[in-house]
């Protein structure tokens, strides 16, 4: 999953994403998983922080949306 998020966000191949936290919530017919990532450069220094939200409908049709934002 990390590689899919990395590709979707356009993170350089030389950098890596490290998952730092995961939470989930269910509201208004949606099951949403939140992932927090640190972007590390090739020297291992944090160069960015991201939050990814994957929301899936709990009722037909079972659509899925993915949103991300750069926190810093």
N, C-alpha and C positions, 0 to 999 in steps of 0.2 A: 504494500500500500504506500509506503514511503516513496518508492520510486515513481509511482503514478502521480503522487502529489508534487514531487520534485519536477517532473516533466511538465505537468499542467501549469506550474508557477513560473517556468522558464529559468530555473536555477541552473547555473553553470555545471557542466560535468565535473569540473575540478573541485567544486564545493560539495558538501554533504549536508543532509538534514538529519537532525537528531531529535527524536520525539521526546518532549519533556513532560507532557501531561495529556490525559484523556478524560473527558467527561461526557455524559449523555443525559438527555432529557426527553420526556414524552409530553407533548402539549398539542392540543387542537388537532389530533389525528396525525401528527408528525412525530417520528422518532429521529432525533437529531444527535449525532455524535460530533464532538468537538475535539480537535487535535491541536496541540501546541508544539511548535517546532523551533529549534535554533538552527540557523544556517551557519555552517562552519566553513572557513576558507581552507586552502590546502595546508596552512600552518596550524590549523586547529583553533583559530580565533573566531569568536562569534561575530558575524557581520550582519546578521538580521534575525528577527523573530517574526514568526507567522502564526496565524490562527486559521484553521481550516474547519468548515462546518459541512458535514454531509447529512442532508435531510432526506428521509424516505417516508413516503406516505404509508400509513398503517392500513389503509383501505384501498380497494381497487379504484382506479388503476394505480399500481404500486410504482409511481414515479420517483425519481431520485434527482436531487440537485446538489451541486457542490459549489461552495463559495469560499474564497480565501481572502485574507487581508494581511498586509504587512504591518506589524505592530511597531517595529523600529528598525 
